[in-house]
Amino acid sequence: MNLSIVILTMNESLHLERCIRSVMELAHEIVVVDSGSVDNTVEIAKRFGAKIVTNTWVNYSTQFKFGVLNISSSSDWIMRIDADEYLTEELRLSVCDFLASAPSHIEGAYFPRRMTFMGRHIKYGGIFPAYMLRLFRVGKGEIEDRWMDEHIKVQGDTVVLNGGLIDDNLNSLTWWTEKHNKYASREAVDLLNLEFSFMNNDSVASIKGGAQPDMKRWVKEKIYSRLPIGFRAMVYFLYRYVVRFGFLDGKEGTMFHFLQGYWYRYLVDCKVYEVKKYMKTHDSDIKLAIAKVLDIKV
C-alpha cells in the first residue's frame, strides 16, 4: 500500500527533520505544504526528498486540503502529521502492520496523541491521550471546514493503533503564547458561528459511535458554548487541574493547564465579547465585526 504523508510547515527548522525521520520508512512520498518559511525549512525538506508545494496561509483546513490535492495518483492512504509531532517506534510499527493488512471496510485509523510542554510529558488533566484520526484511505476522508480545531472524518469503520503521536514543540513560551493568541481568534470565529450561523458549521460533533473527538466536540458545542463566557473557562480549568489531577504534572504541568486550560479559553471568550461589543457599538453585522476586531475575513 502506498502512503502519502502531508506535513504543513511555516518556519519549522527546529522540528521538521525529527518529524520526517519518524515517518520516512513508511512513506511512498512526503508532501510538505509550506506557507512562506524564511528559515531553512524548505532546504531540510529537499534533503529528505520531500515534494514541496507552496500555498498562502488561510487556516489549517484549507492548507491540508491543498496538500491532499498534490499527492501522487498512485497513493492508497494519506497521513496527516504536524511538523512538531513525531511517531514513537511503537506507533510506526503499528502503522506499518496496519497498512500491510488493513481490511477493505476500514477507512481510517486513530493515533493516540500525547503532549510534551517545556520538556515534560503531560500525563494528567484528562486530555491525553487524545485519539486523532490521522490516517485514511484516499478518497474516503475529508477534513472539517473550520477555522480552528479541525478534524478528519470518514464514513466507514476505523481502528485505533498502538503507540504514540508525540506533540513536542521546542519553541519558546513567548512563541507559544503568540501562536495561541492567533488560535484564540480563529476559535472565537467558530464559537460565534454557533450563535450567528454566518457560515456552514462543519462538525464531527456526535455522541453516537463512541469516537473521542466526536464526543468532545459535542460537549463543546452543546454544553460548553452555552455556559456564561469567562465562567466556562474557569470551570474547565478546575475540572482539568483539580478533578482530573492536573496538579500532579508538576511545575511545567501547572503552567500548561493554566495557560492552555484557562488563559487560552478565557482569551477566546474575551475575543467573542469584543466582537459582540463592536457589533452593538457600531451597529455592524457579524462578518464586518470579525474582520475589524479579529482581522479575519469569513
Helices and strands as residue ranges (DSSP letters): E 3-9, H 16-23, E 29-34, H 41-47, E 51-54, H 60-69, E 77-80, E 85-87, H 89-101, E 106-117, E 120-121, E 130-137, E 141-143, E 152-154, E 157-160, E 165-168, H 173-196, H 212-222, G 224-226, H 231-238, I 239-243, G 246-249, H 250-258, I 259-263, H 264-282, H 286-294
